[in-house]
Amino acid sequence: MNPDILITFLRRLFHIRRTKRSFESPRYLLKWLLISTLIGLVAGVGAIAFYAAIHFSTDFFLGRLVGYLPPNPAGEGTGTVVMPFWSAVRPWLLPLITGAGGLVAGIIVFNLAPEAEGHGTDAAIGAFHQGKSIRARIPLVKLVASAITIGTGGSAGREGPAAQISAGFGSILANILRLDVQDRRIALATGIGAGIGAIFRAPLGGAILAAEILYKNDLEVEAIIPALIASIVGYSVFGSWSGWNPIFATNSNLAFTSPPQLLYYVVLGILCGGVGLLYARGFYGITHLFHRLRLPNWLKPGIGGLLVGLIGLVLPQALGMGYGWVQVSMGGPGLLGIPLWVILLLPFVKILTTGLSIGSGGSGGIFGPGMVIGGMLGALVWRLCYHVLPGLPPTPAPFVIVGMMALFGGIAHAPLAVMLMVAEMTGNLSMLAPAMIAVGIASILVGKASIYTSQVDTRADSPAHRLQMSFPLLSTLAVRQAMAALTVQFTCEQTVAEAEQQLAKHIESGAPVIDERGNLQGVVTLADIQRVPLAEREERQVKDVLHRDPVVISPDDTLDEALEALTSQRVSWAPVVDAEAVGSGQHVIGTLSAASIIRLYRQTLAKDSRRMRGLVEGTVMLETTIKAGMRLANVPLREAQLPAESLVVSIRRHDELLFPRGSMVILPGDVVTFLINPRGEERLQQYLAESSPENVEVAALD
């Protein structure tokens, strides 16, 4: 195959018109199948690298230097051997190791990528809402700094860095493919789900998390299918290397079989809601304390790490990720072998050590510690009630599993995703019924508080959807209706002085640069010209000052998407190029400015026909009142000679709904609803206004 043909095909594939932007479109599905597969592959490889880095770091710093290794969950392959901390070779070295780990992580983060500070999931959520790209260096910086933080005993999870690694690649890939703003956001969200789904071996939960974790009370529905594809690919890559067992091992006959036990899960839900609030407020309280310290930022994680090490001398269960202690607590003998005072303190000390490790500026996730806190809280409830209250499960595993779901599902505002993830991580779906009760109660108690500060309430509150939600009419209008014909255009060989004269003559701030076939070469603005010294403008050519990678817009884009593209790039206008040639031979057919968008918006509001999005994708509905003197008045439908793209779908006469027939005569006062292709709307408006334009006023239907 000719490489040029393949390149042209791929470019067109990744720039599908908005009217065809639906997963019912095979081309759109193929596009995201390719993008999601690439993101999933990187998520899987990134999860392998991060997992290996954590274990190498832990074995070296805690294992070889201190002589102590925390227990691992059964699915990690090394069993759940509990090593007494004070039997370690050099336990006194622990504070120095955790302090040094925090210091090294702080130096790496604050010198190479300060935005990699803290927990990566929140940063990825913020990038989604703000439409920002993630810098290429951040995933690598996050991987190294987080592996050092966790490996030296810092209390942090591995999901945040895993999410930021794959979300960063999704952002980079979107930039390479020059996807539009909304597709870039979807690629980033897809990366979040793929990274978390891979490293937790929970592909379904990770995919749902990509859509759920962005909002407190909403879902990013468009992200679900791409995230499902990427998450299963990432899981397959990671599973091929690490194995397919769930992270936690549970009893195969574990099941919910006693409805009276729901009362215990109600109590557990209340406790998880309260401790979840304590987790969020405690974590950010510690974060604010460190922010107020008048010390270099790179030094603060070292102080936090030192304090974590001192706490670890007394309570080593609060070190590291803590998944091994959750595994130990799922078995009755294992939990009963832990001193009661440790079980009582651990959920609250884990909040403290997580705040010191990450809130100080260290690098790691807060998802994992949140689930450990919830799991140990469930273990505490079982331990206190065992042999005291009747009807308790014979093992603590059900309370541990439901506690993990309820605490973090509530405070993260991701109840569905967290329930599915924990079910996949434990290989047990039987506890979903009581978990629904506990998670629901915890979510109610949490209210609007969240562990993720970048979350917004709904899509209407996100910059990603603010234009669409605030100006719904814009989503029914197409760029071709608002664009202006080319009044000024340059060639590469023109002098800068000639270009300046043309802009001054037509009072324009800039114009596209085209070749002899009308294809876009770039744009030149008045500001570009003014940067050229006055004496050189007669000699310098336009090709020396043009922007070769400008924002371009398709005539079939909707105006809300076009306005977002303009505002996100901070430009006031952009060339409109042939929709079927985007990315290859971009033929310029006009220009679009923010002013022309607002002008059309106001004109549409001021008219008397009511306009709304059609029931069929790529159509709109136009509703107008027929007045005497209009071309359609007193004419049978079959003789009306309506534009070919329009269809009369209903007629309302004196509150009676009539279904149109060819012989039906349209009378003045009838309210007629048309279904019209956006390209033919202008012709229909002209048709309706032909005999007396002053009688046709159009207003928008929300």
C-alpha positions in Angstrom: 0.0 0.0 0.0 1.2 3.5 -0.8 2.3 5.1 2.5 0.8 8.5 1.5 -2.6 6.8 1.1 -2.3 5.1 4.5 -1.3 8.4 6.2 -4.2 10.2 4.6 -6.6 7.5 5.7 -5.4 7.7 9.3 -5.5 11.4 9.4 -9.1 11.5 8.2 -10.0 8.6 10.5 -8.8 10.6 13.6 -10.7 13.7 12.5 -14.2 12.4 12.0 -16.9 15.0 11.6 -19.0 15.8 14.7 -22.2 14.9 12.9 -20.8 11.3 12.8 -19.5 11.4 16.3 -21.2 8.4 17.8 -20.2 4.8 18.6 -23.0 3.7 16.3 -20.7 5.0 13.5 -18.2 2.2 12.5 -15.5 4.8 11.7 -15.8 6.5 15.1 -15.7 3.1 16.8 -12.7 2.1 14.8 -11.0 5.4 15.7 -11.4 4.8 19.4 -10.6 1.1 19.1 -7.1 2.1 17.8 -6.6 4.9 20.2 -7.8 2.9 23.2 -5.7 -0.1 22.3 -2.6 2.1 22.2 -3.4 3.7 25.6 -4.1 0.2 27.0 -0.8 -1.1 25.8 1.1 1.7 27.4 -1.1 1.3 30.6 -0.2 -2.3 30.8 3.6 -1.7 30.2 3.5 1.2 32.6 1.8 -0.9 35.3 4.5 -3.6 34.9 7.3 -1.0 35.1 5.8 0.7 38.1 5.0 -2.6 39.9 8.5 -3.8 39.4 10.0 -0.5 40.5 8.0 -0.6 43.7 9.0 -4.1 44.6 12.7 -3.5 43.7 12.6 -0.3 45.8 10.9 -2.1 48.7 13.2 -5.1 48.6 16.3 -2.9 48.6 15.4 -0.1 51.1 13.3 -2.0 53.6 14.4 -5.5 52.9 18.2 -5.2 52.6 18.9 -2.0 54.6 16.3 -2.3 57.4 15.8 -6.1 57.2 12.0 -5.8 57.4 9.5 -6.5 54.7 5.7 -5.8 55.1 3.4 -8.7 54.2 2.1 -8.9 50.7 -1.5 -9.9 49.6 -1.9 -13.4 48.4 -2.2 -12.4 44.8 1.2 -10.7 44.7 2.9 -14.1 44.6 5.0 -14.0 47.8 2.4 -14.9 50.3 1.4 -13.1 53.5 4.2 -14.0 55.9 4.1 -11.6 58.8 7.6 -10.6 60.0 7.9 -9.1 63.5 9.3 -5.7 63.0 11.7 -5.7 66.0 13.3 -8.9 64.7 14.6 -6.9 61.8 18.4 -6.6 61.4 18.4 -2.7 61.7 15.0 -1.5 62.8 16.5 1.7 64.1 17.4 2.7 60.5 13.7 2.9 59.5 13.2 6.7 60.1 16.4 7.5 58.2 15.3 5.4 55.2 11.7 6.9 55.1 13.1 10.4 55.5 15.7 9.9 52.8 13.1 8.4 50.5 10.8 11.4 51.0 13.8 13.8 50.5 14.9 12.1 47.2 11.3 12.0 45.9 10.9 15.7 46.8 14.1 16.7 45.0 13.1 14.7 41.9 9.6 16.1 41.8 10.2 19.8 42.5 13.2 20.0 40.3 11.8 18.2 37.2 8.0 18.4 37.4 6.4 20.2 40.3 2.9 19.3 39.0 3.7 15.6 39.8 3.5 16.5 43.5 0.9 14.6 45.6 -1.6 12.1 44.3 -1.7 11.7 40.5 -5.4 10.9 40.1 -6.5 14.4 41.3 -4.0 16.0 38.9 -5.4 14.0 36.0 -9.0 14.9 36.9 -8.0 18.6 37.0 -6.3 18.3 33.6 -9.5 16.8 32.2 -11.8 19.6 33.4 -9.4 22.4 32.4 -8.6 20.9 29.0 -4.9 20.9 29.7 -2.2 18.5 28.4 0.0 16.5 30.7 3.7 17.1 30.1 5.6 14.2 28.6 8.1 14.0 31.5 5.4 13.8 34.2 4.6 10.0 33.8 8.3 9.1 34.2 8.9 11.5 37.1 5.8 10.2 38.8 6.8 6.5 38.4 10.3 7.1 39.9 9.3 9.4 42.7 6.3 7.2 43.7 8.3 4.0 43.6 10.9 5.6 46.0 8.2 7.0 48.3 6.4 3.6 48.6 9.5 1.5 48.6 11.1 3.4 51.5 7.9 2.9 53.6 5.8 5.9 52.7 2.1 5.4 53.1 0.8 5.7 49.6 -1.0 3.8 46.9 0.0 2.8 43.4 -3.2 3.7 41.6 -2.5 7.5 41.3 0.8 7.2 39.6 -0.5 4.4 37.4 -3.4 6.6 36.4 -1.2 9.5 35.6 1.3 7.4 33.6 -1.4 6.2 31.2 -3.4 9.5 31.3 -0.2 11.3 30.4 0.3 9.0 27.4 -3.4 9.5 26.4 -2.8 13.3 26.5 0.5 13.0 24.5 -1.2 10.7 21.9 -4.1 13.1 21.5 -1.6 16.0 20.8 0.3 13.9 18.3 -3.0 12.9 16.5 -4.3 16.5 16.8 -7.6 15.4 18.2 -10.1 18.1 19.1 -10.5 19.4 22.7 -13.3 16.9 23.7 -11.5 13.9 22.2 -8.4 14.9 24.1 -10.3 14.9 27.3 -11.8 11.4 26.5 -8.3 10.1 25.8 -7.0 11.4 29.1 -10.0 9.9 31.0 -9.4 6.6 29.1 -5.9 6.6 30.4 -7.0 7.0 34.0 -9.3 4.0 33.7 -6.7 1.9 31.9 -3.9 2.5 34.4 -6.0 1.8 37.5 -7.8 -1.2 35.9 -4.4 -2.7 34.9 -2.5 -2.3 38.1 -5.4 -3.4 40.3 -6.3 -6.3 37.9 -9.8 -4.8 37.9 -10.6 -3.9 34.2 -14.4 -3.4 34.6 -14.1 -1.3 37.7 -11.2 0.8 36.2 -13.3 1.6 33.1 -16.3 2.7 35.1 -14.0 4.7 37.4 -12.8 6.7 34.4 -16.3 8.0 33.8 -17.4 8.2 37.5 -14.4 9.7 39.3 -14.5 13.0 37.3 -17.7 14.2 39.0 -19.4 14.1 42.4 -22.9 13.6 40.9 -22.5 12.7 37.3 -20.9 10.4 34.7 -18.7 11.1 31.6 -20.7 8.7 29.5 -18.6 9.2 26.4 -15.5 7.8 28.2 -17.0 4.4 29.1 -16.5 2.5 25.8 -13.0 3.8 25.1 -12.1 3.1 28.8 -13.5 -0.4 28.6 -11.3 -1.2 25.5 -8.2 0.4 27.0 -8.7 -1.2 30.4 -9.1 -4.7 29.2 -6.0 -4.3 26.9 -4.0 -2.9 29.9 -5.2 -5.7 32.1 -4.3 -8.3 29.5 -0.7 -6.9 29.2 -0.2 -6.7 32.9 -1.8 -10.0 33.7 0.4 -11.8 31.1 3.4 -10.7 33.1 2.1 -10.8 36.7 -0.5 -13.6 36.6 -4.3 -13.6 36.6 -5.1 -14.1 40.3 -7.0 -11.4 42.1 -4.9 -9.3 44.5 -6.7 -10.6 47.6 -7.5 -14.2 48.3 -10.9 -15.0 49.9 -12.7 -18.1 50.9 -14.5 -19.6 48.0 -17.8 -20.1 50.0 -17.9 -16.5 51.2 -21.5 -15.4 50.6 -24.2 -13.1 52.1 -26.9 -15.5 53.4 -28.4 -13.8 56.4 -30.6 -10.7 55.9 -30.5 -9.7 59.6 -26.8 -9.1 59.1 -27.8 -6.0 57.1 -28.1 -4.2 60.5 -24.4 -4.7 61.0 -23.6 -3.3 57.5 -25.8 -0.3 58.2 -23.6 0.4 61.3 -20.4 -0.2 59.2 -21.7 2.2 56.5 -22.2 4.9 59.2 -18.7 4.4 60.5 -17.2 4.4 57.0 -19.0 7.7 56.2 -17.6 9.3 59.3 -14.1 8.0 59.0 -14.1 8.9 55.3 -14.8 12.5 56.2 -12.0 12.3 58.7 -9.7 10.9 56.0 -10.4 13.8 53.6 -10.3 16.5 56.2 -7.3 15.0 58.0 -5.3 14.5 54.7 -5.9 18.1 53.5 -5.4 19.5 56.9 -1.9 18.0 57.0 -1.4 19.2 53.4 -2.2 22.8 54.3 0.1 22.6 57.3 3.0 21.6 55.1 2.1 24.3 52.6 2.4 27.0 55.3 5.8 25.8 56.4 8.4 28.3 55.3 10.8 25.7 54.0 12.0 24.7 50.5 9.3 22.5 48.9 11.8 19.7 48.1 12.7 19.4 51.8 9.1 19.0 53.1 8.6 15.4 51.9 11.8 14.4 53.8 10.3 15.8 57.0 7.1 13.9 56.3 9.0 10.7 55.6 11.0 11.1 58.8 7.9 11.4 60.9 6.3 8.4 59.1 9.4 6.4 60.0 9.2 7.4 63.7 5.5 6.3 63.7 6.5 3.1 62.0 8.8 2.2 64.9 5.7 1.9 67.0 3.1 0.8 64.4 4.9 -0.7 61.4 1.4 -1.8 60.0 1.0 1.9 58.9 4.0 1.7 56.5 3.8 1.2 52.7 0.7 0.4 50.8 -0.8 -1.9 53.5 -2.5 -4.4 51.2 -0.7 -7.3 53.0 -2.3 -6.3 56.4 -5.7 -6.2 54.7 -5.1 -9.8 53.5 -4.0 -10.9 57.0 -7.2 -9.2 58.5 -9.5 -11.2 56.1 -8.8 -14.4 58.1 -10.0 -14.9 61.6 -6.8 -16.4 63.0 -4.7 -13.7 61.3 -6.8 -10.9 62.7 -7.0 -12.4 66.2 -3.2 -12.6 66.1 -2.9 -8.9 65.8 -3.0 -7.0 69.2 -6.3 -5.2 69.7 -4.6 -1.8 70.3 -3.1 -2.1 66.8 -6.4 -2.7 65.2 -8.0 0.2 67.1 -5.3 2.7 66.1 -4.4 1.5 62.6 -7.3 3.2 60.6 -6.6 6.5 62.2 -2.8 6.3 62.1 -3.0 5.3 58.4 -4.7 8.7 57.8 -1.9 10.4 59.6 0.9 8.6 57.7 -0.8 9.1 54.4 -1.0 12.8 55.0 2.6 13.0 56.0 3.8 10.9 53.0 1.8 12.6 50.3 0.4 15.8 51.8 4.0 16.9 52.5 4.7 16.9 48.7 5.6 13.3 48.3 4.4 11.3 45.4 1.8 8.5 45.5 -1.9 7.6 45.4 -4.6 8.0 48.0 -6.9 5.4 46.6 -5.0 2.4 48.1 -4.6 3.9 51.6 -8.3 4.8 51.5 -9.2 1.1 50.9 -6.8 0.0 53.5 -8.4 2.3 56.1 -11.9 1.1 55.1 -10.8 -2.6 55.2 -9.1 -2.2 58.7 -12.2 -0.3 60.0 -14.3 -3.3 58.9 -11.9 -5.6 60.6 -12.1 -3.5 63.8 -15.9 -3.8 63.8 -15.7 -7.6 63.5 -13.0 -7.9 66.1 -15.0 -5.8 68.7 -18.3 -7.6 68.0 -16.9 -11.2 67.7 -18.3 -13.4 70.5 -20.3 -10.4 71.7 -23.2 -9.9 69.2 -25.1 -12.7 67.6 -25.3 -13.5 63.9 -21.9 -12.1 62.8 -20.1 -13.8 59.8 -17.7 -16.5 61.0 -14.7 -14.7 59.4 -13.9 -11.0 59.2 -13.6 -11.0 55.4 -17.1 -9.8 54.6 -16.7 -6.8 56.9 -13.2 -6.1 55.5 -14.5 -6.2 51.9 -17.5 -4.1 52.5 -15.5 -1.6 54.6 -13.1 -1.1 51.6 -16.0 -0.5 49.3 -18.0 1.8 51.6 -15.2 4.1 52.9 -13.5 5.0 49.6 -16.6 4.6 47.4 -18.3 7.3 49.5 -15.5 9.8 49.9 -14.4 9.4 46.3 -18.0 9.8 45.0 -17.4 6.7 42.9 -19.6 4.0 44.6 -20.3 1.9 41.5 -16.7 1.8 40.3 -15.2 1.1 43.7 -17.7 -1.7 44.4 -16.8 -3.3 41.1 -13.1 -2.9 41.7 -13.1 -4.4 45.1 -15.2 -7.3 43.9 -12.6 -7.9 41.1 -9.7 -7.5 43.5 -11.1 -10.1 45.8 -12.6 -12.3 43.2 -15.9 -12.2 45.1 -19.2 -10.7 43.9 -21.3 -12.1 46.7 -20.8 -9.2 49.0 -22.3 -6.6 46.6 -25.7 -6.8 48.2 -24.7 -5.7 51.7 -22.1 -3.4 50.2 -24.9 -1.4 48.5 -26.4 -0.6 51.9 -23.1 0.4 53.4 -21.9 2.4 50.4 -25.2 4.2 50.1 -25.2 5.2 53.7 -21.6 6.3 53.6 -22.2 8.4 50.5 -25.1 10.2 52.1 -23.1 11.0 55.2 -20.2 12.3 53.1 -22.4 14.7 51.2 -20.4 17.0 49.0 -17.1 16.4 50.7 -14.6 14.6 48.5 -11.0 13.2 48.7 -10.5 14.6 45.1 -10.5 18.4 45.2 -10.5 18.6 41.3 -13.9 16.9 41.1 -16.9 19.1 40.1 -20.5 18.4 40.9 -21.9 17.8 37.4 -21.0 18.2 33.7 -22.7 21.6 33.8 -20.0 22.7 36.3 -17.1 21.5 34.2 -15.3 23.7 31.6 -15.4 20.6 29.5 -19.2 21.0 29.0 -19.9 24.5 30.2 -20.6 25.9 26.8 -22.8 23.0 25.8 -24.8 23.2 29.0 -25.0 27.0 29.3 -25.8 27.6 25.6 -27.6 24.5 24.4 -28.7 26.3 21.3 -25.1 26.4 20.1 -25.0 22.6 20.0 -27.7 22.7 17.3 -26.0 25.2 15.1 -23.3 24.3 12.6 -20.1 26.2 11.7 -21.2 26.5 8.1 -24.1 28.7 9.2 -21.8 31.2 11.0 -18.7 31.2 8.9 -17.7 34.1 6.7 -16.4 33.9 3.2 -12.7 34.7 2.6 -12.1 38.4 2.2 -8.4 38.3 2.8 -6.0 35.5 1.9 -2.2 35.4 1.5 0.3 33.3 -0.4 3.7 32.3 1.0 5.5 34.4 -1.6 3.8 37.7 -0.7 5.8 40.3 1.2 4.9 41.1 4.8 4.3 44.7 3.7 1.7 43.6 1.2 0.0 41.4 3.8 -0.1 44.4 6.2 -1.8 46.6 3.5 -4.5 44.0 2.8 -5.3 43.6 6.5 -5.5 47.3 7.0 -7.7 47.7 3.9 -10.3 45.1 5.1 -9.9 45.9 8.8 -9.0 42.3 9.6 -6.7 41.0 12.4 -5.3 38.1 10.4 -5.9 35.8 7.4 -5.1 32.3 6.2 -2.1 31.6 4.0 -3.0 29.3 1.1 -1.3 27.7 -1.9 -2.3 27.7 -5.5 -4.9 25.0 -4.9 -6.5 26.8 -2.0 -5.0 24.5 0.6 -4.1 25.9 4.0 -0.4 26.6 4.7 -0.8 28.5 7.9 -2.1 31.8 9.3 -0.6 35.2 9.7 -1.9 37.8 12.2 -1.3 41.5 12.5 0.7 40.8 15.7 3.0 38.6 13.7 3.5 41.3 11.1 4.2 44.0 13.8 7.0 41.8 15.2 8.9 42.3 12.0 11.0 45.5 11.9 9.4 48.2 9.7 12.5 48.4 7.5 12.4 44.6 6.7 8.7 44.3 5.8 9.3 45.0 2.1 11.8 42.2 1.8 10.5 39.5 4.2 8.0 37.1 2.9 4.8 35.8 4.5 6.2 32.3 4.8 8.8 33.7 7.2 6.2 34.7 9.8 3.2 32.4 9.4 1.9 29.9 12.0 2.2 26.5 10.4 0.0 24.6 12.9 -3.1 26.8 13.5 -6.4 25.8 14.9 -8.7 24.6 12.1 -12.4 24.0 12.2 -14.7 21.8 10.1 -17.9 23.3 8.6 -19.9 20.4 10.2 -18.6 21.0 13.7 -21.3 22.4 16.1 -20.8 26.0 17.3 -20.3 25.0 21.0 -17.4 22.8 20.0 -16.0 25.5 17.7 -16.2 28.2 20.4 -14.5 25.9 22.9 -11.7 25.2 20.3 -11.2 29.0 19.9 -11.3 29.9 23.6 -9.1 27.0 24.7 -6.4 28.1 22.2 -7.0 31.8 23.1 -7.6 32.9 19.5 -10.5 35.0 18.1 -10.8 33.4 14.7 -9.8 30.3 12.8 -9.9 29.1 9.2 -12.7 26.7 8.2 -11.4 23.8 6.1 -13.1 21.1 4.0 -14.4 18.5 6.5 -13.4 15.6 4.2 -9.8 16.8 3.9 -8.8 17.6 7.5 -5.2 16.7 8.0 -4.4 16.3 4.3 -4.8 19.0 1.7 -6.9 21.2 4.0 -8.9 23.3 1.5 -9.9 26.6 3.0 -13.6 27.5 2.5 -14.0 30.4 5.0 -13.2 31.7 8.4 -15.0 31.6 11.7 -14.7 34.1 14.6 -16.1 34.2 18.1 -17.9 37.4 17.1 -19.7 35.6 14.2 -20.7 32.7 16.5 -22.3 35.1 19.0 -24.0 37.1 16.1 -25.7 33.9 14.8 -26.6 32.9 18.3 -28.4 36.2 18.9 -30.1 36.2 15.4 -31.4 32.7 16.1 -32.7 33.7 19.5 -34.5 36.7 17.9 -36.4 34.7 15.3 -40.0 33.4 15.6 -39.4 29.7 14.6 -38.4 27.5 17.4 -35.3 25.4 16.8 -34.1 22.2 18.6 -31.8 19.2 18.0 -33.5 16.6 15.9 -34.4 13.1 17.0 -32.2 11.8 14.2 -28.4 12.4 14.6 -27.3 15.1 12.2 -30.7 16.8 11.9 -32.5 19.7 13.6 -36.2 20.4 14.0 -37.7 23.8 13.1 -41.1 24.9 14.4 -42.7 28.0 12.8 -46.1 29.6 12.9 -47.5 30.2 9.4 -48.8 33.7 8.7 -50.9 35.1 5.9 -48.8 36.0 2.9 -46.2 33.4 3.5 -45.4 31.1 0.5 -46.6 28.0 2.4 -50.0 29.6 3.5 -53.2 28.2 1.8 -51.2 25.7 -0.3 -51.6 21.9 -0.3 -48.4 20.2 0.9 -47.9 18.3 -2.4 -47.7 21.7 -4.2 -45.6 23.5 -1.7 -42.3 22.9 -3.4 -40.4 22.6 -0.1 -36.6 22.4 -0.2 -35.4 18.8 -0.8 -33.7 18.5 2.6 -36.8 19.3 4.6 -39.7 17.2 5.8 -43.0 18.3 7.5 -43.4 16.0 10.6 -46.5 17.6 12.3 -49.0 20.4 12.0 -50.7 21.8 15.1 -54.0 23.6 14.4 -56.1 25.1 17.3 -54.5 22.7 19.8 -55.2 19.7 17.6 -52.3 17.7 16.3 -52.6 16.8 12.6 -50.4 14.4 10.7 -49.4 15.8 7.3 -50.8 14.4 4.1 -50.1 15.6 0.5 -53.6 16.9 0.1 -53.6 18.9 3.4 -53.8 22.6 3.0 -51.6 24.7 5.4 -53.6 27.5 6.9 -52.4 30.8 8.5 -52.1 30.2 12.2 -50.9 26.6 11.8 -47.8 25.6 13.7 -45.7 23.5 11.4 -42.7 21.4 12.5 -40.0 20.6 10.0 -37.2 18.0 10.2 -34.2 19.4 8.3 -30.6 18.7 7.5 -28.5 21.5 9.0 -27.1 22.2 5.5 -30.6 22.8 4.2 -31.8 25.0 7.0 -30.8 28.2 5.4 -32.7 27.3 2.2 -35.8 26.4 4.3 -35.6 29.8 6.1 -35.3 31.6 2.8 -38.3 29.6 1.5 -40.4 30.6 4.5 -39.5 34.2 4.2 -39.8 34.6 0.4 -43.1 36.5 0.1 -42.9 38.7 3.2 -39.6 38.4 5.2 -40.8 40.8 7.8 -43.3 38.3 9.1 -40.8 35.6 9.8 -39.1 35.9 13.1 -37.3 33.0 14.7 -36.6 32.1 18.4 -34.8 29.2 19.9 -36.3 26.2 21.5 -34.2 25.0 24.4 
